[in-house]
């Protein structure tokens, strides 16, 4: 079965950077790349937009995606298969629908520029994709370059998670790159001791990942996100894996997302996978 990586593009600097990262990543794992552009209009103005305007926007999208494809082909010496897809509608809905058909090994999206403005620059589409997309999603800080994957981290709270999902994703990356695998469990509990469920989950995950020789790190820190991002940078991780938790609407209003906070703070690529 052929492997492909899907890259949503809106031709911003962040999405072009993601396309370049994906091209290098795809070459490393012998996969193809599909550039997906979704255009849409606010429903309130749909009936007021003239056909000529719509045609012009479509023409511009086709021109931009063609130029991006040509640039990537030149960069990769035409050794990479690159496909394009243009759709109309809701960006995340169309992305999900396309991925359900294409069944990519992953989706790579541009995220934000590290720093004080991250929360403003971090697009709502990226957040929605991280929450709802069932395919592995890598979010890139602006300016990230692909330089192989020698060390990866899995941020894991060892509570009520389907550990086999983590194992499958990490095993894929391990088979392709043979990186060091670091499992990070951060607790805010002052004594820092694992309870029985956490100890059992740790043993289970270690068994599932035994072929990768995972290194476990049990850290006590009052701020989970700060601790994980600091560890990632100090240990030069090339990829950090997080697992967005599924919550009902009421819970989502009163609890912050650890995964979102980690992505906002990270200066390295973050892969989100669902439970």
HELIX and SHEET records of a PDB file:
HELIX    1   1 UNK A   13  UNK A   29  1                                  17    
HELIX    2   2 UNK A   43  UNK A   48  5                                   6    
HELIX    3   3 UNK A   51  UNK A   75  1                                  25    
HELIX    4   4 UNK A   91  UNK A  102  1                                  12    
HELIX    5   5 UNK A  118  UNK A  121  1                                   4    
HELIX    6   6 UNK A  124  UNK A  132  1                                   9    
HELIX    7   7 UNK A  163  UNK A  177  1                                  15    
HELIX    8   8 UNK A  196  UNK A  208  1                                  13    
HELIX    9   9 UNK A  210  UNK A  212  5                                   3    
HELIX   10  10 UNK A  224  UNK A  234  1                                  11    
HELIX   11  11 UNK A  249  UNK A  254  1                                   6    
HELIX   12  12 UNK A  258  UNK A  265  1                                   8    
SHEET    1   A10 UNK A  82  UNK A  88  0                                        
SHEET    2   A10 UNK A  32  UNK A  39  1                                        
SHEET    3   A10 UNK A   4  UNK A   8  1                                        
SHEET    4   A10 UNK A 106  UNK A 112  1                                        
SHEET    5   A10 UNK A 137  UNK A 141  1                                        
SHEET    6   A10 UNK A 270  UNK A 272 -1                                        
SHEET    7   A10 UNK A 239  UNK A 242  1                                        
SHEET    8   A10 UNK A 151  UNK A 155  1                                        
SHEET    9   A10 UNK A 180  UNK A 187  1                                        
SHEET   10   A10 UNK A 215  UNK A 220  1                                        
END                                                                             
